[in-house]
Amino acid sequence: MDPVTASIVIDAPRERVFDYLHDIANHPEFTDHYLVDWRLTRIDSVGEGAGARFRVKAPGVRFNWADVTFSEVQRPHRIVETGRAGKGNRIRTLGVYELTPASAGTTRVQFTLQTEPRMLSDRLMESFGARWWLRRKQTRALRRLRSIIELGEGRGERITVAGG
């Protein structure tokens, strides 16, 4: 699927936004409206190598488990997460958070997600509205991220290691 991008401006310094985003245990707080049942893949949830597994609440999707791992963390402007999704984890995913300074001490956060389905059946499933659905969910997630960082509102539950 072609990359799906959503962006927003947050009234906070770039370092503060980065500090929040580079801890993957914080991600369920702003994505729990479409990504649920989060589990950390290691004890340390911060920085390169941190990862999580979760379910995607997408309509019509039977194999909805996915996982991501921070593969590149460049303080304070870029976080790259690689992962797998779908049946047998055969769909590769690449997500990139880019943080750029905006006017008057604000930060522009842009999230881009790209998938690489291997099978024709996976490509067909993505062609039936996946881009539109995903862009809508990502935009909502970034709005929730903004309210959490700016106002401390709408905080969800932080994840822990499975069983803890």
C-alpha positions as CSV (number, residue, x, y, z in Angstrom):
1,M,0.0,0.0,0.0
2,D,1.2,3.5,-0.7
3,P,2.3,5.4,2.4
4,V,-0.5,6.9,4.6
5,T,0.5,10.1,6.3
6,A,-1.1,12.2,9.0
7,S,0.3,15.2,10.7
8,I,-0.5,17.7,13.5
9,V,1.1,20.7,15.3
10,I,1.6,20.3,19.0
11,D,2.2,23.3,21.3
12,A,5.2,21.8,23.1
13,P,9.0,21.7,22.5
14,R,10.2,18.9,20.2
15,E,12.3,17.3,22.9
16,R,9.2,16.9,25.2
17,V,7.2,15.3,22.3
18,F,10.1,13.0,21.5
19,D,10.5,11.9,25.1
20,Y,6.9,10.8,25.1
21,L,6.9,9.1,21.8
22,H,10.2,7.1,22.2
23,D,8.6,5.1,25.0
24,I,6.4,2.6,23.3
25,A,4.5,2.0,26.5
26,N,2.9,5.4,26.0
27,H,1.5,4.5,22.5
28,P,-1.7,2.7,23.7
29,E,-2.7,6.0,25.4
30,F,-3.4,7.7,22.1
31,T,-4.0,4.7,19.8
32,D,-6.3,2.5,21.9
33,H,-9.3,3.5,19.7
34,Y,-8.0,1.1,17.0
35,L,-5.0,-0.7,18.4
36,V,-5.9,-2.9,21.5
37,D,-4.5,-5.7,23.7
38,W,-1.0,-4.3,23.8
39,R,1.9,-6.4,25.1
40,L,5.5,-5.3,25.4
41,T,8.1,-7.5,23.7
42,R,10.8,-6.7,26.2
43,I,11.1,-5.1,29.7
44,D,12.7,-1.9,28.5
45,S,10.1,0.1,26.6
46,V,12.3,3.0,25.7
47,G,14.5,3.6,22.7
48,E,15.9,1.5,19.9
49,G,14.8,-2.2,20.2
50,A,11.7,-1.5,22.2
51,G,8.7,-3.2,20.8
52,A,5.1,-4.3,21.3
53,R,2.5,-6.6,20.0
54,F,-1.2,-5.6,19.6
55,R,-4.5,-6.3,17.8
56,V,-5.8,-4.0,15.1
57,K,-9.6,-3.3,15.4
58,A,-10.2,-3.1,11.6
59,P,-13.5,-4.1,10.0
60,G,-13.5,-7.4,8.2
61,V,-9.9,-8.4,9.3
62,R,-9.6,-12.0,10.6
63,F,-5.9,-12.0,11.3
64,N,-5.5,-8.8,13.3
65,W,-2.4,-9.3,15.4
66,A,0.6,-7.0,14.6
67,D,3.9,-6.1,16.2
68,V,6.3,-3.2,15.9
69,T,9.9,-2.6,17.0
70,F,11.7,0.7,17.1
71,S,14.5,0.1,14.6
72,E,15.9,3.6,14.5
73,V,15.7,6.4,17.1
74,Q,17.3,9.7,16.2
75,R,16.9,12.1,19.0
76,P,14.9,14.5,18.8
77,H,13.6,14.3,15.3
78,R,12.9,10.8,14.1
79,I,11.6,7.4,15.2
80,V,11.3,4.5,12.8
81,E,9.3,1.4,13.7
82,T,9.4,-1.8,11.7
83,G,6.9,-4.6,12.1
84,R,4.8,-7.3,10.8
85,A,1.0,-7.9,10.6
86,G,-1.7,-10.1,9.2
87,K,-1.9,-13.9,8.8
88,G,1.4,-15.4,9.8
89,N,3.0,-12.0,10.1
90,R,3.5,-11.9,6.3
91,I,2.7,-8.2,5.8
92,R,5.7,-5.9,6.5
93,T,5.1,-2.5,8.0
94,L,7.2,0.6,8.3
95,G,6.1,3.5,10.4
96,V,8.0,6.8,10.7
97,Y,7.4,9.6,13.3
98,E,9.1,12.8,12.1
99,L,9.2,15.7,14.5
100,T,10.1,19.1,13.1
101,P,10.2,22.5,14.8
102,A,7.3,24.8,13.9
103,S,6.7,28.4,14.8
104,A,6.8,29.8,18.3
105,G,8.1,26.7,20.1
106,T,5.6,24.2,18.6
107,T,6.3,20.9,17.0
108,R,5.0,19.4,13.8
109,V,4.5,15.6,14.3
110,Q,4.1,13.6,11.1
111,F,3.4,9.9,11.1
112,T,3.7,7.8,7.9
113,L,2.8,4.2,7.7
114,Q,3.6,1.9,4.7
115,T,2.7,-1.7,4.3
116,E,4.1,-4.4,2.0
117,P,1.6,-7.2,1.5
118,R,3.1,-10.3,-0.1
119,M,0.0,-12.1,-1.1
120,L,-2.7,-11.1,-3.6
121,S,-5.3,-11.7,-1.0
122,D,-3.6,-9.2,1.4
123,R,-3.4,-6.6,-1.4
124,L,-7.1,-7.1,-2.2
125,M,-8.1,-6.6,1.4
126,E,-6.0,-3.4,1.6
127,S,-7.6,-2.1,-1.6
128,F,-11.1,-2.1,0.0
129,G,-10.9,1.2,2.0
130,A,-7.8,0.5,4.1
131,R,-6.0,3.7,3.2
132,W,-9.1,5.9,4.0
133,W,-9.8,4.0,7.3
134,L,-6.1,4.1,8.4
135,R,-5.7,7.8,7.6
136,R,-8.8,8.6,9.7
137,K,-7.6,6.5,12.6
138,Q,-4.1,8.0,12.5
139,T,-5.4,11.5,12.4
140,R,-7.5,10.8,15.5
141,A,-4.5,9.3,17.2
142,L,-2.4,12.4,16.6
143,R,-5.2,14.6,17.9
144,R,-5.3,12.5,21.1
145,L,-1.5,12.7,21.3
146,R,-1.8,16.5,21.2
147,S,-4.4,16.6,24.0
148,I,-2.3,14.3,26.1
149,I,0.9,16.4,25.7
150,E,-0.6,19.8,25.8
151,L,-3.3,19.3,28.4
152,G,-2.7,16.0,30.1
153,E,-6.2,15.0,29.1
154,G,-7.5,11.8,27.6
155,R,-4.8,9.6,29.0
156,G,-5.4,5.9,28.5
157,E,-3.7,3.0,30.1
158,R,0.1,2.4,29.9
159,I,1.1,-1.1,29.0
160,T,3.4,-3.3,30.9
161,V,5.2,-6.6,30.2
162,A,2.8,-9.4,29.7
163,G,1.6,-10.8,33.0
164,G,2.6,-7.7,34.9
